[in-house]
């Protein structure tokens, strides 16, 4: 992942958060798309809402996991050594789950892409396979998604970590937290470190969860926002003010972590 990628994503995503009497909410053209009455009224597009709701569920799951991990950090900082191991194990399992949820979300997006481009049964349903297929066949399609898909090379990092965790014996390991951050690392084959981006590191071996999560999740939300805009254009639907609001107790935490990452880098 390039620094400028997640910085741009964070700056794109933070304005999408607002607050009303019900709490902090996220607005997105992607959410507007999957609930658009014009599009849903068209034959075969009704399944957009199904896969869109699956993506919404993954987003809510990720925010809940982040909130719970932070709650465990607070508890660990309050208590003594005998209970550390239990909370560490909770954090490790939740961190592994985060990468799995992020990875799965993209395959649901791929299904939406196939539906809107009339490619069901003609192109791969896996996001990993769909991206190279797209660049091999883009001249046959009526709308250009090149910039969007070329800029999501960071997806391969999420997939690599998830695949190591699920298929190749990888493991997330939590370390004694600081008062304001959760420390961890993901290992492949017991010793190969998977998180190495310098801006995310507490030291050369240990990463800061809040920075890793906010960077990757901001990239995910920014990707959904930009893809929503493109889908609106492709379907000749007018881009209006955001209409759909998504609430979660995890959004304030994500917004804070993302802003803290930007602030930390700007202050050096």
Phi, psi and omega in degrees: 000132178271143183305317183294336179293307184285332176296315178298318181297315180299316180292334175284326189275321185306318178295346179281351177266132176221176182221139172225196184295342180269347180128194180278133180229160178248133175245147184202144174295334176295315177296319178300321182299311187286350175247008183294122184295329179294315182288318182293338179281351180274144181303140177076344182275356180300333181288347175305317183295325179298307182289329175296322178291327176297318178295318178300320178298319179295319178299315179296321178298316181296319179294322177294318178299315179298317180298318182290320177300317179295323177296321177295321177302315180298318181293318180299321181290346181267337193245177185263174188309317187304332183263359183302314187302321180296312180293323177300318181295320176302312182298316181299316180296318181293322178296316177300320180296324179303313182293326178293317180294318179298318181297314184296324181307323185288332176289328174293321177298321180300321179295321176296318178302316180295319181297312185288341179252012179054047183242010180298126182084355182244348181220160182297145177272344177278132179300321180302319181275333183294320184300307177296326176300317181301313184289337174281339188233010189297333180293343180273351183262156186271352184222144188264116176249017189301312184296317179300310186283330179290333185270004180252037177297339177297340177303324182297332177290315177300314181297318181297315179295314180299316181295320177297320180291319186274320191251338191233029172073018178291163182209138170274137180234125179265148180240165179308124186284158168275172181297333185238010180202158180257131182252137182200173170206150173252130183245141171252136180055030173084341186217344183276117182283135182262334180258113186225358180301122190301323182292344182262356192268139172279320169213191187292346184246338191238135181258159177262117186301316184303323180286317179297312183296312184294326179292308182294318184290325175296321176299319179296311182294322178294320177300316179296319180298311182292322178292325176299317178300316181294320179296320177301314180296317182298322183272007180057039176259144183284137176278113181251185172299148176304134183249326186267133179246133178244125182254144173198143176290351178274343183296317177301323180293314178299315180300317180295313181298317181295316179293322178298321179297314178297315181296320180297322180286324180289330180270355176080000000 
